[in-house]
Amino acid sequence: MELKGIHHVSALTASAANNFDFYTHILGLRLVKKTVNQDAPSMYHLFYGDEKGNPGTELTFFEIPNAGRNRDGVSSISATSLRVADDEAIQYWQQRFTEFEVENEGVKQINGRLTLPFKDFEGQRLMMVSDANNVGVKGGEARETGPIPKEYGITGLGPVRLTVRDAQPTVDTLIRVLGFREKGTYPAFQQGQPDVIVLETGEGGTGAEIHVEERDDLKLERPGRGGVHHVAFRVDTEEELRQWVDRIQQLQFSTSGFVDRYYFRSLYFREPNGILFELATDGPGFEADEPLEHLGESLALPPFLEPQREETEAKLKPIDTKQ
C-alpha cells in the first residue's frame, strides 16, 4: 500500500468555454473528457491531460457559472505545478506568456528547480516546473499535435502546495496515514514564516511531492473561481483502494467510502486542516467510453447518468471542444 504520486488536481472555473480556450490553446493541454460533476450533473467537469489523460497528468475543472472570485488563504491548495522537460522549456514558456499577456512572476529557483509561477484568466495559481535532472516518478508524454512544440510541452503534474495555519497536523496525516516521507525544506515565500516542508511518496521526484506551507498571517480561504477543490493521489489497483478505505475508516476519519467514478475508483476524506484529499486508481481510464482519437469532443456520461442525458444536456450551455 504505497501511493504512487499525484493523480489529479480539481479546480473551479466560472466559464467552461473560456477555460477550454486557455488550457488547450494557450497551455496546449488536451481535453480528454468533457463530462459532468457526478454529484451535481448540471455542472460541467472538464479533464485536461497528456494525449491519453494518463494518471499524473490530469488537471480538472468544475464549472460554477457566476462563482465569485477565490479569496486566497489557509486550509487551501495554493499552487499546482505543471511539469516540462527542462530549463529551456521554462524559457520558452516565459516568452509565450509575454506574447499572450499571461500574468506571471518571472523565472524563479524554488527547491532546487527552475520554475515559472503564473495565473490563468481567473487567477488560478499555477507554476511551470523544470524536470531537468529529475529522478523519480515518470511524467506523461507531451502532445504531438497542438500549439506547443513537443519538446516544450507539459508532461504532467508537479508538486502541489498546501497552505495551512498549523503545518504539523497536515504533515502527520501525510506521513502516518498516507505513507509520505519527509524529504527536506526550503525557505518560506513570506518573510518571518517557517520553511516550507517537502514530502514525497512512491518513487519520489517532481510528480510525487506535496509542499506544506505554514502561514499565520492569512485568513481562511473562501472558495470560488480560480480556487482548487481537491488533490488526488495515485493508487495502483481497485483492490488496494479498498484496503485504503478500510485503513482510513479504522483511523476514525470521516470518508466518502468507496466511490465508483467510472473512469477511476475513489475515496475522499479531509485532513485535519480541512483540505480535501482523494485517493484514485490508475484505471480504467478515459478510453472506457470514447476512442482515443475523439476524447473530449462529445459530452460523456457514466452509465448511471446516461438515462438522464436529455435532461442533463438541457441544463448545460453547449461548448465546442473539437481539438
Secondary structure, DSSP 8 states (H G I E B T S, - for coil): ----SEEEEEEEES-HHHHHIIIIIIS--EEEEEEEETTEEEEEEEEEESSS--TTSEEEEEE-TT--B-B--BSEEEEEEEEESSHHHHHHHHHHHHHTT--B---EEETTEEEEEEE-TT--EEEEEE-TT--SS------SSSSS-GGGS--EEEEEEEEES-HHHHHHIIIIIT--EEEEEE--SSTTS--EEEEE-TT-SGGGEEEEEE-SS--B-B--BT-EEEEEEEES-HHHHHHHHHHHHHTT--B---EE-SSEEEEEEE-TTS-EEEEEEEEE-GGGSS-GGGTTSSB---TTTGGGHHHHHHTS-------
